[in-house]
Amino acid sequence: METNKPSYPAIPRRTFAIGMGWAASLFALGAWGCTDGKSDDTPSSNAEADSEGSPEEELDKQVKQAMRRMSMEQKVAQLFFVPPESITFVKTVVAASEATLEALQHYPVGGFLYSAANFTSSDQAATMTTNAFLHGYNVNGLPLMLAVNEEGGYLNTVADNDALGAIAQPSAREVGNDGDTQKAGDRAHSIANYLSAIGLNTNIGLVCDMCSEYAPVESSPAEDAEEAASEENAEAVEATEVESETAPETDAGTEAEAEAEPEAGTETSAEAETESEAATDQPASDAGAERTDASEPEADSSPAKKPDAETGQDNKTSDRKNVTSEEAESDEDQTIYDKLDISPGELMSSRSFSNDPAVVSAMVSAEIESYTKSSVMTIVKHFPGIACPQDGSVMYSLATDAALRDKNMLPFTAAIDAGVPAIMVSNASIPCVAGETPACLSASVVTDLLRDELGFEGIIMTDRLDNDIMATHKGAAVDALRAGCDMIFCPADFESSYNQVLDAVAHGPLDEERINESVRRIIRIKLQSLPLSIKQ
């Protein structure tokens, strides 16, 4: 893997100045998130080491120093990539105050995924992300990945938010149809610039999947006739219903009597409604419900709390909620069809450069090269690639083993050759390789194909674990780590997943070395790929 330190010409001046001033204070205080106070972990020691050994040896030394400072709980937290709401327990985070610092001290996660709701203006966004980054850095001396899904075309967290003033970029399909790699590089450059301008340093937006050009399926004459007959029947039924509604009532007195005197053993609608409301007020017991503590007073007897610094709204202790990432950020792939009035197939087609592996490979390589020159790290998705059907389904692939290797995986090989630092593995099932097991939970896909066969040494992360299908896989975080993944992306319940991993390390089937392997890789890639890291 390339070991030369990259340059970061696109770092926003304000963010860079704030960050370097803050880092300078750490140099003076000898802090750097150390927990043991040893001098060999201070920035001054790291600076002295710059003149010793090769860049690769210096990087190894920095990784070892960071690992020594971390407890097992901190290492496990580093494996998670989540919305900020998952650790702050507020509904929508729009600031990164002391509450975020406290949350990161307890759960020093590897990265935050932001949604459109987290951004209200460019200044607010830049302040929030800068503070979040510095809080993370203060906790463990490591860069915090601050990410969005910014694909261009239909799917954009930033460019589709009018408050941020970013210019939306063309879809991958538009760029692929032009066949000009320069345009692909320019697109990545533009996205990286407007992301870095508000303090974001990671984009999970480069799609390597291949899809055919979308073409609406034309119906046959027989299907047209059947649809027309169905519409006529529907109109006839509607006319009959209207007729019956206007018919005179013959038993009005009987009906009134029935309303006035409910049968014994039944409840009136008002009584039922009252009971229903009371039931609604009872605390739920599922993972997404409000958490209560027997030692705490009832909510209405608690003193009012100050407005929460993260949201600007009142946030009483009794209202503290384990907000899942699904609540924190709606899954755009599941809801955007109605918003844009397009079919799933049309959307998926727009996200892909082409159905030709050579075209996709060339465009992906050009974009990675452009991202590498910027201050934004890119993550490609969704290994091992799915030949998307016209209905846009991406949860199941009918690709054969030969098609997978000779076509679908080729853009990922190109991405690896171009030096991509991280790859997201699909949560779809790939029967030809892993049966019904989601790809990101399968060692056959993650370790055998990606890590061993393709020789990828960077970060491997799961796709979202909070969709309807993945949420049914209990223990998915542990299974993903057993399969060989390094980072867990958006689990349905972060706290539960975090505790499951800790338990698996303490009692099996995971062990400490398995966790260390992934954490070393995460730290190494962060120090190589993210601005304002230890090496500066």
Helices and strands as residue ranges (DSSP letters): H 13-29, G 39-41, H 43-49, H 55-69, H 72-78, E 80-82, H 85-88, H 98-106, E 111-113, G 116-118, H 122-140, E 145-148, E 150-152, E 155-156, G 162-164, H 172-178, H 181-196, E 202-207, H 221-246, H 252-260, H 269-281, G 299-301, G 317-319, H 325-328, H 332-340, H 344-351, H 357-372, E 377-383, H 401-403, I 404-408, H 410-417, E 422-425, H 431-434, G 439-441, H 443-443, I 444-453, E 459-462, G 470-472, H 476-483, E 488-489, H 494-507, H 512-529
